[in-house]
Amino acid sequence: MHKHLPKLTTLNLIMRELNYDLKKMCARNKDGSYSTQSSRGRRLQKIANILHEKGYRKMSAQSLKPKHIDALIEHWRAEKTSVGTIKNYMSSLRWWAEKINKPAIIARDNSHYGIADRVMVSNLNKGQSLDIEKLSNVTDEHVKISLQLQSAFGLRREESIKFIPSYADKGSHIILKSTWTKGGKEREIEIKTDYQREVLKAAHKLAGKGSLIPSNRKFIQQLKIYEGHTIRAGLSKLHGLRHRFAQEMYLEKTGWNAPVCGGPKSKELSKVQKAIDRQARLEISKALGHEREQITAIYLGR
């Protein structure tokens, strides 16, 4: 009886305890957007697996100690993990420590661990336009309009899926609900182009009074459908649509191309141009849903 079932060793069961504890913790504490929750959950499971590989095999969620943080950082360094990825892991670790009421076991500042600041300026242009030929291969109309909203307004994926045109469209601008956005902050984006108006018109026609999630689906179901259709259509690196939106907005606000698009670098600008540049970056940062002007260097260069 049960001859074909794999033998469960004590070691496997112990390991499962940490993974399972973290999974339960994530289920109980739904902080942030769905995407944030999902990413955090995946990172914590990877962390649990690394700790197992490092020999920490009798852990529960409550067992987290400074020595575990040190071992993880040593592992990521050995693997040449990028600074940005390490910082994301550290954020998840701090979340874990907070949930078990042990926030003090992790230093507040990453510099304590010798983790450098993320490089905010990039000379690599990651902007991309929506490939119309590939878009035509997307057969789900809700997914298609979500992709066009990402392109037209620089929306994040979750924002474009939860979008309710009848609520968002204010004529001269759109309003994104706090429940759609990363960080839970409402924001406003100007409607400036014919393309934006065409996309909004198509969204209204398709969604009516509802969102771009069909009434018979939940967000998680529509997200999986979105992922499936974009993969099959060959659409990838869609965050590049936000980069392109930022770059086009910069050109419209300043009259010259962003540095990553061949435009002048900051040191080449006159005093007047620097003031225009800063104002444009502040407006772009706000439209993208960021708090800091510095973040625009990732999209525009400096």
Steps between C-alpha positions, in 0.01 A plus 500: 500500500629852409803334337542783252507785751848649568642439843471814715815544705513695826726749322238570234233550764721741695572698187134511421435662837688820409357518148153429632534754784601770254218407265248529785654831607453640149141375489421672831666831414389636165708819504530685169362422154450147373822524298692612811354214704577246228860620454558504877364146534729370226805671652430360846469148361836543322651629824371193687654273235837677521504468878430130462790467257723685747425242767236685704252216507319533831341837441153635545397854411576606858858371475638786290827637644778739388719202404240401240505849348880487478493156337247616240699812410816291467312264267365782279844655473654168400228461237570856374136593556421855387474778758137565410405134553685481834314812614169336409598193704598724792162671484329159523723400791412819688132428436551149643686635806225754562228235485673290768557812714878492458571805280825571685674186368549673163679834470279773357767620260630265229837675519548318832546185292712668235215497250562790265233738381316391190643662189228747408650630177507278194626579151306200371171588335240246617210677333290310252185560300211257489558263208176526299563176310551304822206679663276369220581147623338577838147364468366608841362853446533593868869410496547691175352822643703459821817485291397811308434683828851409616637648180280811494525600867807321636286287732630206696356162408267477802372854444418423138307185592298658784431814294136619504464748211169645622669593830844595368413718200456863612523654154829689531670232710457154650492415871641171624331365813722434802387136495649455152840652566828383648536666841126567519514865392253656257655684207412712200632481142428759231328400176711669231490292183249363250637152567414528870146608415459214250613246760262645760213490249569131432523432876161668560340299221633170629465545878187718522459583869731219606875441502729324255441184701198320352213463747542123514868518603701612800820703476728199550321314219531796263869542593571140404310548171700818437827315563399212274395720209806726515737202510330330206500826301874544561451821700767533767678766710177696509634726774678661204165658407527714816853598400381611157205690651740687732735579212219634280365707789849642558528604135157663513581689823853614413520515121806273485566126527588329827869411546432128438341596167803697387402831660734727697635384835441708813849655493433624146184692593489873565368636830159565344492155338590335833197665661278371215661155531434481874137610467441244223654224710284589801185481286609171341581348838153596622331359188685170541400471865843563653577733787854601402631697205820291510314188384450657157870442426415130451254591226670804351868490589664809644 
